[in-house]
Every structure is written in C-alpha cells, then in structure tokens.
Amino acid sequence: MRTALLRASQSRWLRDQVRDRRFVRRAVSRFMPGEDVESALQAAQRFVQQNLTAVLTQLGENVADANEARAVGGHYTEVLNRIQALKLPAHVSVKPTQLGLDLSPDLCLEQLTALVAHAAKVGTFVSIDMEGSAYVDRTLDLYRKLRPEHPNVGICLQAYLHRTPDDLDRLGSLQPTIRLVKGAYNEPASIALPKKRDVDLRYFELAQRLLAATPRPPQPHGFGTHDVGLIEHICHHARSSGVPNSAFELQLLFGIRAADQVRLARAGYAMRVLISYGSYWFPWYMRRLAERPANIWFVVKSMFA
Ligand SMILES: Cc1cc2nc3c(=O)[nH]c(=O)nc-3n(C[C@H](O)[C@H](O)[C@H](O)COP(=O)(O)OP(=O)(O)OC[C@H]3O[C@@H](n4cnc5c(N)ncnc54)[C@H](O)[C@@H]3O)c2cc1C
C-alpha cells in the first residue's frame, strides 16, 4: 500500500483528477490550516499560547523554470519578514528542488545563500529538507557550502538511507544542525532499509549520536517523528545521559498527534510544529497517506461528510 501510494504521488494524471474535488480538499485540510501563507502564520500565532514554536514551508517541488524558482526565493524572503514583524518563534524549511536544484545547483545555492543571509538579518533560521535519494549528494553539497559562513542553516537527514551514518560522520566538522526523520520517499532496498523495525532502530542510534554532539547555536537538533514510543525512548536517553531539554527539539507535522504535541510541550520539551501551506499539495499529501494508509479513511469519510 505504501509503495502504491508513493508511486501515485508522482502521477500527474491522478493529481489532475483529484485536485479540485471538494471531499479531497476537506481531507487535506486536516494536515494544513490553509493554502495561503496567512493561514500558516495565524496557526503559528495560535501555537504560541500553547508553548509550541513553528516551522513554515510552502508546498512545491521540482520547479522547472528559473523565474518560478526565483519567485519561491522571493516568497520566503517575505515570509521571513512577516515572521519578524509578528515576532513569531518560527523559521522556514525549504526544498532545494523548489529553489531550482533541477535547473542548476548554482541557481539553488544563490537562492539559499540569499535566504539564509536574510534569515540571519531578521534573527531566524532556515532548514533544508531532504528529498528523494537522487538529490542527497547535491543537497549535502549545498549545505557544505553554506554552513561555514552561516550558523543559521540546518539540514534534514533520513534514517532509512544506508548512507546516512556515514553522511553524519562526514558532516561532523561543520557542527551541523540536523533534523532527523525516518524518510518519506519510495526507495529500493539497495538504497534504504526496507523494514520499518530496522529504520526505527537506526533512527534511535542516530538520535543517540546527535544527543552526544551539540550543534553550533542558534538552533538545536530536531527529532522529526510522530512515533511517540521512539520519542519517549529518546527523551529517556537524553535524561539519563544528562542532556538538557534545551539541547534538542521535537518536531511534528501540523494536524498529526496534536494532543501529544501539547502534552510534550507541557512536560517541558521544546516542540516545533511544521506547518505546510500552498496549492501544490498533491505529492506531499500522498506521502502523508503513505505514512499511514489508515488516513485514506479520512478521504473516504470526507466524501460522505
Ligand atoms: C517535522 C518533520 C519534517 C520532515 N521532513 C522530511 C524531509 O525533509 N524529508 C523526508 O524524507 N521526510 C520528512 N519528514 C517525513 C518523515 O520522513 C516520515 O515520513 C514521517 O515523519 C512518518 O514517519 P514517523 O517518524 O512519524 O513514524 P512512523 O513510524 O511512520 O509513524 C509512527 C506513528 O505516527 C503516526 N503517523 C505517522 N505519520 C502519520 C501521518 N501521515 N498521519 C497520521 N499519523 C501518522 C501514526 O500513528 C504512526 O503509527 C518529516 C517529518 C516531520 C515530522
């Protein structure tokens, strides 16, 4: 089911079939407060009262036009300005292929450099998403170029990739800020661990390594997972190793395990919620369905709602 949904995420035909269906849009709204950035900013403002911080991301990937990629860079610059004006405890997370990586690594680097420099000016941070395995080398390359000059940039690593423990070693001298996730793409067994149990074990091993290595300020490492058992395990390990709560963040997606988000923040953990917005939600939403095929029931239910 997971593989079928991940394959479907790349189907243009299916995207065109479902994009404008009201019941699908209703189901999607469970995972995003709205398509426009204002809805995301308002959600981030509401979170402040619950002691939750935010990371905002505009949905979109594989942009094939340089002007469009530049427009995405311009959009994020405006988002950073809004974050500053509203004094929100928030930063942004960006996909390299949305900033032109498919067109040219130089174009993408130019955009990222401008964004990260602007984020520093307004006192915030930029996180770089990790996409399918074909992009990992190029994305790590961008990070290696950015990080020495810019402490306010972080990168996502995917526990399911066989290469990730070595990538973490190789990044070590940069004192990177890592967001650790399990991995959301359809990868063959030669590239990624096929069994969930092995991915979970690998995640915990990597989490232990991150807890032992503090990144340069301003941003601690983030554990991006909804796996509450794993989160408890990581928090327990941190406590028993004397790692303070301020040394890491828990990061979950908007709309998933919302009660746990509030509970963990109340228990004294730094909790950041990733809020997505934008009209290009189809592949992203299909990946959310693939993570938990039971979510398909939300689509079915909203059909009859
Ligand atoms: C903040 C954040 C940033 C991310 N950034 C990236 C990235 O840059 N690159 C990348 O490849 N992946 C990214 N991901 C996705 C990640 O790789 C996983 O696909 C996703 O988090 C599902 O795995 P899990 O760790 O939550 O655990 P799982 O073991 O998949 O799930 C554990 C439990 O969490 C709940 N759950 C998980 N997913 C869902 C869902 N979609 N809907 C409802 N319940 C769910 C279920 O109850 C499930 O039993 C990100 C995830 C987060 C939280």
The ligand as an SDF file (V2000), in Angstrom:
LIG
                    3D

 53 58  0  0  0  0  0  0  0  0999 V2000
    8.9630   17.9370   11.1080 C   0  0  0  0  0  0  0  0  0  0  0  0
    9.0990   16.9060   10.0290 C   0  0  0  0  0  0  0  0  0  0  0  0
    9.8700   17.1860    8.9050 C   0  0  0  0  0  0  0  0  0  0  0  0
   10.0240   16.2180    7.9020 C   0  0  0  0  0  0  0  0  0  0  0  0
   10.8610   16.4790    6.8550 N   0  0  0  0  0  0  0  0  0  0  0  0
   11.1420   15.4940    5.9680 C   0  0  0  0  0  0  0  0  0  0  0  0
   12.1080   15.6590    4.9440 C   0  0  0  0  0  0  0  0  0  0  0  0
   12.7100   16.7400    4.7780 O   0  0  0  0  0  0  0  0  0  0  0  0
   12.3760   14.6120    4.1240 N   0  0  0  0  0  0  0  0  0  0  0  0
   11.7330   13.3930    4.2570 C   0  0  0  0  0  0  0  0  0  0  0  0
   12.0430   12.4590    3.5130 O   0  0  0  0  0  0  0  0  0  0  0  0
   10.7850   13.2280    5.1940 N   0  0  0  0  0  0  0  0  0  0  0  0
   10.4710   14.2280    6.0470 C   0  0  0  0  0  0  0  0  0  0  0  0
    9.5160   14.0150    7.0160 N   0  0  0  0  0  0  0  0  0  0  0  0
    8.6550   12.7960    6.9580 C   0  0  0  0  0  0  0  0  0  0  0  0
    9.3300   11.6150    7.6340 C   0  0  0  0  0  0  0  0  0  0  0  0
   10.4080   11.1560    6.8590 O   0  0  0  0  0  0  0  0  0  0  0  0
    8.3400   10.4460    7.8160 C   0  0  0  0  0  0  0  0  0  0  0  0
    7.8600   10.0410    6.5570 O   0  0  0  0  0  0  0  0  0  0  0  0
    7.1360   10.7990    8.6770 C   0  0  0  0  0  0  0  0  0  0  0  0
    7.5080   11.5570    9.7840 O   0  0  0  0  0  0  0  0  0  0  0  0
    6.4260    9.4840    9.1560 C   0  0  0  0  0  0  0  0  0  0  0  0
    7.2640    8.7490    9.9700 O   0  0  0  0  0  0  0  0  0  0  0  0
    7.2490    8.8320   11.5790 P   0  0  0  0  0  0  0  0  0  0  0  0
    8.6310    9.1270   12.0130 O   0  0  0  0  0  0  0  0  0  0  0  0
    6.2530    9.8030   12.0360 O   0  0  0  0  0  0  0  0  0  0  0  0
    6.9650    7.3800   12.1160 O   0  0  0  0  0  0  0  0  0  0  0  0
    6.0480    6.1820   11.6650 P   0  0  0  0  0  0  0  0  0  0  0  0
    6.6900    5.0040   12.2510 O   0  0  0  0  0  0  0  0  0  0  0  0
    5.7860    6.2200   10.2060 O   0  0  0  0  0  0  0  0  0  0  0  0
    4.7000    6.5010   12.4150 O   0  0  0  0  0  0  0  0  0  0  0  0
    4.5850    6.4460   13.8200 C   0  0  0  0  0  0  0  0  0  0  0  0
    3.1360    6.7660   14.1800 C   0  0  0  0  0  0  0  0  0  0  0  0
    2.9160    8.1550   13.9360 O   0  0  0  0  0  0  0  0  0  0  0  0
    1.6520    8.3670   13.3670 C   0  0  0  0  0  0  0  0  0  0  0  0
    1.7860    8.9020   11.9990 N   0  0  0  0  0  0  0  0  0  0  0  0
    2.8950    8.9010   11.2270 C   0  0  0  0  0  0  0  0  0  0  0  0
    2.6560    9.5150   10.0550 N   0  0  0  0  0  0  0  0  0  0  0  0
    1.3650    9.8710   10.0880 C   0  0  0  0  0  0  0  0  0  0  0  0
    0.5240   10.5240    9.1620 C   0  0  0  0  0  0  0  0  0  0  0  0
    0.9490   10.9350    7.9630 N   0  0  0  0  0  0  0  0  0  0  0  0
   -0.7650   10.7310    9.5320 N   0  0  0  0  0  0  0  0  0  0  0  0
   -1.2190   10.3380   10.7280 C   0  0  0  0  0  0  0  0  0  0  0  0
   -0.4510    9.7150   11.6480 N   0  0  0  0  0  0  0  0  0  0  0  0
    0.8120    9.4860   11.3390 C   0  0  0  0  0  0  0  0  0  0  0  0
    0.9620    7.0170   13.3120 C   0  0  0  0  0  0  0  0  0  0  0  0
    0.1940    6.8450   14.4600 O   0  0  0  0  0  0  0  0  0  0  0  0
    2.1020    6.0370   13.3240 C   0  0  0  0  0  0  0  0  0  0  0  0
    1.7280    4.8130   13.8560 O   0  0  0  0  0  0  0  0  0  0  0  0
    9.3470   14.9710    8.0210 C   0  0  0  0  0  0  0  0  0  0  0  0
    8.5740   14.6880    9.1400 C   0  0  0  0  0  0  0  0  0  0  0  0
    8.4540   15.6280   10.1410 C   0  0  0  0  0  0  0  0  0  0  0  0
    7.6220   15.2880   11.3470 C   0  0  0  0  0  0  0  0  0  0  0  0
  1  2  1  0
  2  3  1  0
  2 52  2  0
  3  4  2  0
  4  5  1  0
  4 50  1  0
  5  6  2  0
  6  7  1  0
  6 13  1  0
  7  8  2  0
  7  9  1  0
  9 10  1  0
 10 11  2  0
 10 12  1  0
 12 13  2  0
 13 14  1  0
 14 15  1  0
 14 50  1  0
 15 16  1  0
 16 17  1  0
 16 18  1  0
 18 19  1  0
 18 20  1  0
 20 21  1  0
 20 22  1  0
 22 23  1  0
 23 24  1  0
 24 25  2  0
 24 26  1  0
 24 27  1  0
 27 28  1  0
 28 29  2  0
 28 30  1  0
 28 31  1  0
 31 32  1  0
 32 33  1  0
 33 34  1  0
 33 48  1  0
 34 35  1  0
 35 36  1  0
 35 46  1  0
 36 37  1  0
 36 45  1  0
 37 38  2  0
 38 39  1  0
 39 40  1  0
 39 45  2  0
 40 41  1  0
 40 42  2  0
 42 43  1  0
 43 44  2  0
 44 45  1  0
 46 47  1  0
 46 48  1  0
 48 49  1  0
 50 51  2  0
 51 52  1  0
 52 53  1  0
M  END
$$$$
